[in-house]
Amino acid sequence: GAARAVFHGLSAVRAQAAADRSARCPDAGRSAGGAAVAWLDQVGRFAVSEAVHTLMVVTTTVASADDAQRLAAQAVQARLAACVQVEAITSHYVWQGQAHADAEWRLVCKTTPAVAPALQAWLQAQHPYDVPQLLAQPVQASASYAAWVAQAVTTPLP
């Protein structure tokens, strides 16, 4: 699938780079171009040997560091998220007709597609905002990271 397409794309790039190098420089194996091709070879091996898996990243924002830390710790403790990163940000928005620029804390939660709906429902119920930002995005992860996330979260019963 995706790994094969990446591999074939890298093969074409490597072939073109080799052709360009040999046309310009008979000692291409020792050139900077040779280093780039070696790097592409490494990337190609990663793409083939380390299949990618889909995870979900669920994000939300809160107005205080205390709320961010509470939600992050509880989401991990409840096994709805394997990891939650808390980032200080500034949000610019219009609320009830007024422009605002406020400090907020963004929570970036990593989970599985099966657990993401439960995480979003839990965040909605626990959130201090009337209209919280709850965004879920599929992301591609290495097999090893995806396996770690999968073992760290618990799929809720129906």
N, C-alpha and C positions, 0 to 999 in steps of 0.2 A: 504494500500500500504506500503510505506516505514515506516510509523509510526507503523503499525501493526507488521512488521518484527522486528523493534527495540523492541517493547513491548514483542513479543514472545521470542526474544533472551535474553532480560533481565529476563523474567520469568524463563527460563532455568538456567541462571546464579544464580538467587536468590535461586532456588530449590537446585542446586548443593552446593551453599554456606551454606544453611541451613543444608543439609545432612552432609557436612564436619564438621560444627560446632557441631552438635548434637553427632557425632561420637567421637569428641575430648573433648567436654566440656559440661557438663549438664547445665551450667549457661551461655549459649551462647548469650542469649538476651542482656546481659550486657557487652559483650566483644567487642573488636575492630571489630571483624567480624560482630557483630550485627549492628554496626554503618555503615559498608560498605553495608550491606543489606538494611538498612534504606535509605542510599543514593541512591542505585539502585532503590528502590521503588519510590523515588522522581523523578528520571530520567525517570522511566517508566511512571509515571503520566504525566510528561511533554510531552513525546513522544506521548501519546494517546490524551491528551487534547489540545495540541498546534500543529496542523498539519503544515507541512512545505510546503513552496511555493518557486517556482523558481524565482530568480532575476538574473540580469546580473551585473557583475563587469567588467567595461571597464577600462583598464589601458593604460597610455602613459607616456613618460618621456620628459622633456625639460631641457635646459641648464641653465636657470636662475630662481631664485625665483620670479622675476617679471612676467615672462611668465607663471609660474605655478599659481600664484595668479590670474592673468588675466583670464586664461582659466578656472580655478575652479569657480571663481565668475560668469563668463559669462555663463558657462554650467548650473549652478544652476538657475541663473536669467532667462535663456531661457527655463527653466523647462525640460531640457534634462537629468539632473541628480538630484536626490533628495539630494545627499550629495557627496562632493568630498573631500577626504583627500589628503593632500600634505605632502610627506615624502622626506626628504633629503637622498640621497643615493650616492654611488660611483659605476659607471658602468665601466666594463672592456670589451673591444671590439676591433675588427679590422675594420678600415674604410679606404678604398682606400690604402690597403696594409700596413698600419701603426697600430701598437698596441697602444691603448689608455687606460687610467684610469682617468676618469673625474667625477667631482661632477655633479650630475643631481638631478632633483626633479621629483619624481613619483607622478602622479595623479591617485587616485583610485576612480573611479566614480561608484556609485550605481544607477541602473536604472532598468526598466522592459524589458522583452524580446521584447515587441512591440516597445519600444523607442530606444533600443540599436543601430539599424542600422542608425537612424537619428543622434544619438550622435556620432557615429564613423565617419559619413560623415562630420558632423560639425567640429569635431576635425581635420580631414584630411585637411579641407579647412582653418582652423585657425592656424594650426601648423607651427612653425618656421623651422622645419627640412624638408630636402628634402625627407627623407625616415623615417617617424615617426614610432615608435613602437605603434601599436594599437592592443591590445589584448582584446578579449571578452571571459569571462568565466561564465558559468552558476553556480550559487551557491544556496544552500538551505537556506531559512530564515524562521523565525517564521511567523505565520500568521499576528501577530500584526505589525511586522517590515515591512513585504511585503505590508500590507495595507497602511502604512505610505508612503512608497516609491511610491506606485501606485497613491496616491492622490497628491504627490508632483511633479510628472512629467506629461507632456501632450503628449498624443499620436499624432504624426503628421498626418495631413490629407494625403490621398494617392495622 
